[in-house]
């Protein structure tokens, strides 16, 4: 949690300005000093920075341009924290310089492609028919995934919210100990704020009702339903407009392009009759 708070403060502080190339004359963080003292790392960082600024110059869409700036700032903030060897990574013997070289070269490769722009174009295409609103957008967390999960790769996941009129449909992907849990939330605007009306989840760390899916067999899966009394603090909270990005080039958008999300946004009512039940108070 503390890492997330620090990262959030860094992003807010520099939200409007492009990410700058590393200036070794002013390097103060341990990671930056290590980069400057290692020729291969310094060269890789310079190439990555050049690719980033080239992509910025070529991006004429101002919304995509701003998202790229935020994305690079976030990546730099994560890299600056170095390799977190807590937990599963405690026994990893990879030299920090190797970790930094890998993630920097990975970032270089991504910035040299059209993948970031294509990701945002798809996000725009998916929500084109939504009514939209101030509660639509993304809130993402990124880390360096240690072995055995990511081999020190840069991984991002988090919340995605779509809005159509007074209905907000949300999904959150949470990574823990090598697996993902998906949380879904339906909110209705009341007094200008989203009010949770139904929640469910899928995955090993499910804390609420298991989400019903087309073709579910009640005999096999048992109690699958939407919880229409989402009082648990473990459920995905409704979106807060102050920290949402309109576009995020670093996430997998498949989670927002599912049949349930479309039905949630455009059906006359949602969840559908027969797929939900109010949980006891306090559950």
Secondary structure, 3 states (H helix, E strand, C coil): CHHHHHHHHHHHHCCCCCCCCCCHHHCCCHHHHHHHHCHHHHHHHHHHHHHHHHHHHHCCCHHHHHHHHHHHHHHHHHHHCCCCCCHHHCCCCCCHHHHHHHHHHHHHHHHCCCHHHHHHHHHHHHCCCCCCCCCCEEEEEEEEECCCCCCCEEEEEEEEEEEECCEEEEEEEEEECCEEEEEEEEEEEECCEEEEEEEEEECCCCCCCECCCCCCCHHHHCCECEECCCCCCCCCCCCCHHHCECCCCCCCHHHHCCHHHHHHHHCCCCCCCCCEECCCCCC
